[in-house]
Amino acid sequence: MTDTKKSNTPYDDVHRTLLNDCPKLIIPVVNEMFQKKHKDNEKVTLLNNEFFINRQGGEQSERITDTHCMIGTERYHIECESSMDGTIVVRLFEYDSQIALQSSFQQKDKLVVKFPNTAILYLRHNENTPDQMRIELHVPGASCSYMVPVMKVQNYTIEEIFQKRLFFLIPFHIFTYEKNLKGYDADEDKLSELTRVYDEIIERLNEYVALQVIDEYTKVTIIDMSKKVLEHLAKKYSNVIEGVGAIMGGKILDYEAKDILNQGRAEGQEAGLTAIIRKKLERGDSVEKIADDLVENVADIQKIVDTL
């Protein structure tokens, strides 16, 4: 019997969408977590993230990792957690074991099993959340252990995010203000403080596009994923969603998406437009929403969708 239950949250989906659509964004995160020095142009290879864990009684549980990838020749496994629970270390070891077995190889009478670099990305934390965890293995005649770094999203300011190019964290930055959302929602002056933060985020994303650090599509994806996190985290606070959402959506998002479209047409890159539409469909967007985002006729977008 196979247990296929999944405990995905909208935040897991955002994490995986960012990784799938903009894989290069994970490089600075990995460098920060593991103190590595991967270059921005290194190849990122997304690997299988579905594993089956054998249970007592012959049952199997399907597990899906949030990030399983190679950067250059190094393998990484990162889990995105909205809050701390007592099972994360056990689950990390389950995932790591499956990943290690998948990449194992034999040398004569020896089996070589290499565990991935593993870390946790916490969207929330408290005083009891550790800065790192350790997994210790005891085997006959020996023992070993490996560290699991912990990255805490709420610890990073906007300045640090842009300085270190941790653009991957931007959609989750709203967690920094989670405890004050009720106050923002009830007080227009306080809400304006929050909207100014997101004004700055949009402005600085524009600057990094101009500097060619990121492209227009990456920027739009970051904004789109930020809106998805906002809509879920602040679903009880309509004023917050309306105020911050207006900064990240509406004419700004439409304008930038239109820029991508126009650039693709000007350069004859119809394949680029098709790729954008395909990614939006995979994300679950309707033809109507895609047409709205790109400020295009629904019938024109439908014609492209019909060819996919």
N, C-alpha and C positions, 0 to 999 in steps of 0.2 A: 504494500500500500504506500502511496506517495502523498505526503502532506504538502499541498501547493499553496497554502495560505501565505500571503505576504502582508507585511505591516507598513507598506509604503505610505508616506505622508506627502503633501504637496511640496514640502521642502526637499525630500529625497528626489522628487521628480524634477524640481528646479536644478538641483545639483547635477543630476544626470544629463539634463538638457544642455546645461552650460558645457559639460564635459564633451558631449557628443557634437554640439554645434560649433563650439569654440575651444577645441582641445588645448591650444597653446596657452590658454589662461591658467591651466593647472601648473605650468612650469614655475612661475614665481611662488606659488603656494607650496609646492614641493621644496623649493630652495629654502623658503622660510621655515618650514616644518623640520627639515632634516639637515639644515645648514649645508646644503649642496650648492654647486655653482653651475648648474645646467644653463646653457645659453638659450636665448629666446628662439633661435632657429633650429634647435635640436628636434629630431623627429619624435612625435608622440604617437604611440601605437595603442589603440584601445583593444583590450583583451576580453575574453569571455568572462562574464560576471555572474553566471548562473551555475550553482553547484548543488549537489544533493548530498545531504548529511545522513549517514546511516544511524538509525536509532535502535534501541533494544526492541526485540519482538519483530525485527525485520522491516520496520517502517522507515521511510525516508522523508526528510524535510527539505524542501527547496529553499535555498537561500540565495539572495541577489545582493552582491556587493555594490556599494555606491561608486567606487572608483577602483578599477583594476587596469593598470596600464603600464607601458614601458616608455621611459624617456631615455633615448639612446639605447644603452644596453642594460639599464637598471630597471627593476620591476618594483612597482608601488601599489599599495593597497591602502585606501583611505575611506573611512566611514564617516558620514555626516549624521550627527545626532542632535536632536532638538533639545534634549536634556539628559542628564546623567541617570543611568540605572545600574543595578547591580549585576547585570548579565553581559555587559559590553565586552569585558575581557574574555569571557568564555566564547562569545560569538566571534571575536577577533581571531582567537586561536583556531576555531572551527574553520573559518574562512582561510586563514593562513595555511593550515594543514592541507586543505584541498588545493589551494594555489600551488603549494610546494610540491605536492604529489603530481599535479598536472605537468609541472616543468621538470620533474626528476628524470634522471638518466642513470644507466648502469655503466660501470667501468670494471670489466672482468668480474670479480666476485664482490664488488662494492656497489651499493646504491647511493647516489649523490642526491640529496634533497636540500634545496636552497629556499629558505623562507624569504618572502618579500619585505621590503621596507614598509612598515605599517604605521599608521597614525590615525588620530581621531580629530574631526573638526566639530567643535561644540558651538551650537548657536546660542545656547544659554549656559551659564555656569554660576556657581556660588563659591563661598569660602572653602567648601569641602571638595571642590573639583581640583584634582591634581594637575600639575603641569606636565607630568609624564606618568606612564604606567610601565609595568615590567611583566613580562611573561617568562617564567622560569621552567626549564625542562630538566627532569631527572631521568637519565637513562642508565642502564646497567654499567656501573663502574665510572660514571662521570655525570656532570651536570653543566648546563649552560643557560643563559638568559639573554633576552633582547629587550631593548627599550621601545616603548610606543609613545612618541611625542604627542602632546595635546595642544591643539590650536584653539583659542577661545576668541570667537568672532567679536564679542563685545569689548575686547581689550584694544581693538584697533580703531584709531581715530581716522577721520577722512584724510588728514594729512599723511598719516602712515600708509594708508591704503594706496594713495597715489604715489607717494615716494617710493614704495616698494613694489608698485605695480600689481597689487593684489586685487585686480579688477574682479576676480572670481568671488570676492567677499561682498561686493556692493549690493547684490540683491538681498543679502542677509543683514545688511547694516541696520535695518529697521528694528531688529531685535534689541539694539542698544537703547532704544526708547520705549520698549515694551511696557515697562512698569509705569510710564507716565502717559500712556495713550489716553487714558480716561480724562486726565487733566487737559491734554491738548484738544480733545474733542469738545470739552465744555468751555474752553476759553479761547477766543479768537486771537488774542495777543500771543498766547503760548503756542497756538497752532502756527502762527506766522514764523515763530522761531524754527519750527520743524520744517516748514516749507522752504525757508532760507537755506537749510542744510542741503535739501535736494536741488535747489537752484544751483548751489555750488557744485554738487555732484555732476549735474548736466553740463554746466559750464566747463568743468575740468575734463569731462569726457570729450567735449568738443575740442578742447585744446590738444588732447592726446591724439585725436583723429587728425587734426591739422599737422601734428608732429609726425604722423604716420607710425605711431606706436601701436595703435589699433586701427582697424578699418571700420567703415560705416556699419557693416553688417554686425560686427562684434558689439559695437555700441548699442545698436537697436536691440540686439538679443539681451544685453545686460539690462537695458531699460524695461524690456518686456518681462523678463524674469523678476525684476524688482517689483513690478506691478502685481505679479502673481503672488509673491510672498506677502506684500502689503495687504492685498485683498483677503488673504486667509488670516493673517495675524491680527488685522484690525477690523475684522468683519463685524464687530459690535459697535464700531465707531465710524459712523457714516461721514462725519465732518472731516475726520482724518483721511479717510479713503478719497473723499472728494478733493480735499485741499492738496494732499501730496500726489494723488493720482493725476491731478491736473498738470502738475509740474512734469511728471514723467510721461504723460500721454497726450492725447489731443493733437494739437497742431504740431507739437515738437516731434512726436513719434511719426506722424504722417509725413512730415517734411523730410525727415531723415530717411525713411523708407522710400520716399519718392526719389531722393537723391540717388539711392542705390539703383533704383529702376532706371532713372535717366542715364546714369553713368554706364550701366550695362548696355542700354540701347545705343548710346553714343559710340561705344567701343565695339558694338556688334556682338556683345556677350550675352546672347539669348540663353546660353547654357547657365549663366550666372543667375538670371531671373528664374529659370526653371528650378535651380537648386534651392533658391530662397523659398519658392512656393512649396517645393517638396518638403523642406524642413518644417514649414509652418503646418502642413498637412499632418506630418508625423507627430507634431506637437498637439494635434487635436483641433487646430483652428478650422473653422468652416470656410467655404469658398467666399461667403459674404464678408466674413471678418478679414480674410486675406485681401479682398478687393478694397475694403475700407482702409486697411493699414497702408496699402500701396496707392490709395486714391485712384483706383482704376475701375473700369466697368466690370460688373460681375460676369457678364457674358464673355469678356476677353480672358478673364482669369479662368473661367470654366473651360474654355477651349484648351488652355495649357494643361489644366488638370486632367482633361480627357486623354491627353497624350502620355501621361505618366503611367 
